[in-house]
């Protein structure tokens, strides 16, 4: 297979359903990514949490804008010039892109930009569609974990440079918390918005913190000793804006992939 990508609609691994695309084993580490991403092993991970944009006439007047988005070179000015509209900022305004991911093809596009509010209120299916339209995908849980390495695990949130974990219904602009950056150079992977990743597993209830045998010990999890609801759940990582010390690089829980809320967003990978 060399270094080609493998299509992995559903893979069983470690008791989890992994959905999305994975690189073949043995792929060489990358040296360079598009301007909107950071190198993390064999993956290009979005530098910032995703914003979702509706682009009209993507095969006509805005064909060039779509190409810029897919190459990781689109700017706020480019989007404004093309009349693109950001979605998921103050309401669930993704329709006709449905919660199930239907009617999303060539309608919504994921863009990673500094200094914008990240988009929320979208389901796993909508997030995956926005990534795919932008020639990306949701990262796997393992890829997300590699990229978050080095992000500070929050104590008190100073409201300036720390990870955004102590706010009340307040999402920070992407990249505005200068200290909330991973060793790889990815911003806001802890706090701000929780982030969908590709992996699925059982949806659980009864969330606690990690065992004292794991450091840091305060990170939120919904698996150890939790009850299986019988529903599928998509993994959500990192914690959100009012998660306080429950947010962190090891924070992991699961939501219905068809659920959406103001605390959950995403980022893409290539």
N, C-alpha and C positions, 0 to 999 in steps of 0.2 A: 504493500500500500504506500510505501514511502512516507512523505510528509503530507499527503492529501488528506482532506477532511473526510470523516466518515459520517454519513447520515445515520442518526440514532433516534428515530421517532420514539421508541420505547426500548430501554435496556434495563434488565434487572441486575442490580449491583448492590451488595451489602444490605439487601432488604428494602431498597428504595427504587422507585420508578424514576428513571432519568429520562427527561424529555428534552429534545433539542438536537444540537449538532456538536460532536466532539472531534477533536483532532486525533489522528491515528497515534497509537503508541509508538514511541521512538522518534517523534518529530523533534527537530532541532529547536533550541530556544531562539526566539526572535531577537533581532537587533534594533529594529525600528518599526514604529507604528504610524498611522495617520495622525495628523495634528490634534485630533480630538481624543486620543487614547494614550495609554501608557503601556509599556512592555511589562508583562507578567508571565515569565516562562515562555510557553509557546502560544500565548494568547495576548491579543490587544484588548485591554479593558478600558471602557470609557473613563475619562478623567473625572467627569462630573456626573451627578445623578441626571437621569434623562428628563428632557422636556418633550412633550408631544405636540406636533404641529400639523394642522390640516393645510394641505397644499392643493389648490385648485388647478385644473388643467395640467396635470403632471406629464402628459405626453405632447403638450403643445407649447404654450408660452412659457411654462415653468419647467420644461424638460431639463434645462441647464441647472436650475435650482435643485432638482431632484438628484442630478449627478453630483453636485457639490455636497449634498447631504450624504450620499452614499460613499463619497470619498473622504468624508470627515473634514471637509473644508468650509462648510456653510457657516456664515456669521449671522449675528442678529440683523445687521444691515441687509444682508442677502435675503433673509426671510421677510423683512419688512418690504423690501423692493418687490418681492414676488407676491405680496398680499397674503402671506401665510398667517394663520391664526393659531396662537397657542391654546391648547386645551388642558382641562384638568387642573386649573389654577383656583377657581372659586366655585366651580360647580361640576357635576358630571355631565359634560357636554360633548361626549364622544359620538353620539348617534349621527349618522346611521351605522357606524361601527358598533356592533352589538357586544354585550358582555361575553358572549360565547366566541367572539372573534370573527363572526360572520360579517360580511359587508365591510371589511376593513382593508381589503386589498387596494393598494394605491390611493388610499384615503388619508391615513395618518402616518406620520414619519417621526421616528425617534431622533432627536438631536441632542448632543451633549455640549453645553455652553457654560461659560462662566458668567456669573452676575445675573442670572434669571431665576425665578421661582421654579423649582422642579415640579413636574406634573404628578398629581396623585389621583385618587378616585377611579383608578382603572383596574380591571381584573387581570389575572395572569394571562388570559387569552389575548386581551387587548395589548398588553405590554409586549408579548411575543410577536404579535402582528406588527406593531410599530417598529420593533427592532428589525424584523425581517424585511419590511418595506425599505428600511434604510440600509439593507445589505448586511445586517448584523444578526444577532440572536441573543437570547438571554444566556448569561453565563451559568455553568454548572455550579453546584454548591462548592466543589473542590476548587474550581477556578476563582470563585468569589473569595474563598478562604485564603488562597495564596495572595490575592491582590490586596486584602485588608491588612496584611502583616505590617506591623509597625504603627498602625493607627492608635493613638493614645486611648486607653480604656478610661472612661470619664470618672472623675470624682465630681466635685462641684463644677457647674457650668458658669464661667465668668461672663457669659453673654457677649463676648468680644471675639476671642480667638479659639476657645475650647470647642469641642464637638457640641453641637446643638442638642442637648439632652434635657435641659431644665426649663424649657419654655412652656407656655400655655397656649395651645392652638396657634403657634407661630413657627412657620417654616422659614429658615434662613435662605438667602440667595445662594446659589451654588458657588462654592469656592470662597465664600465670604468669611468663613471661620478658618483663618490661615494656619492654625495649629492642628486642625483636624485633617491630617493628610497621612497616607500610608508611606511605607518605605519605597514603594513603587511609584508614588506620585499621584495616587488617586485620592480625591477629596470626598469628605462627608460619607464615608462608608460606615461610620458609627454615628447614630443619631440622625437628626434632620428628618428623613423619611426611611422607614423600613423598606427593604428592597426584595422584590420577587427574584428568585433564581429558578433555574430550569427544573430542578429535581422535584419529584412528587413522592409522597408516602402517605401513611394513614393520617387523617386529621385527628388531633388529640385535644383533650381538655385537661385542666389541672396543672397549670403552669407554675413553675418554681424557679429557683436559681440553681446553677450548676452545683455539683457536689463539692464539698470542701477539699477534695483531692485534686480539684482542677483549679488552676490559677490563671486569670482572676476568678474569684469565687462568686461575684455578684451578677454575672451575666444571665439573662433570662433564657429559659428553655421550657419546652412543653412536652418532653418525651419521657424522662426518667420518672417512673411511677405514675404517669398520666394515663387517662382512660381513652381508649380508641373509640371514636364516635361511629365508626363504620363508613365514614365518608372519605373520599380522597382529599388529600391536602397538599398544597404546593408550599415549599419551604420559603420562609421570609427571613431575611438576615439583618443584623446590625442594630436594630432598635430605632426608635423615632424620637421626635422633638420633646416629648414629656416623659420619657422612659427613665430619666435620672440614671442611677447606677445600674439599672437593669439593662441599659444599652451597652454594647461593647463588641469587640471583634469575635467573641464566641456566642453572641446572642443568636438564637435560632428557635423558630417556632413554625407552625403551619396554619394556613388558612385555606378555606375552600377556594379553588382556583377561579370560581365564578364570583367571589366576593370582592368588594371594593370599598375603600374608606379613605379618609383624609390623611391617614398616617402612613399609607403604603404607596411607594413608587417603585422605581426600577433603575437599572443601568444596563447597557448592552455590552456585548463583546464581539470580537471578530476571531 
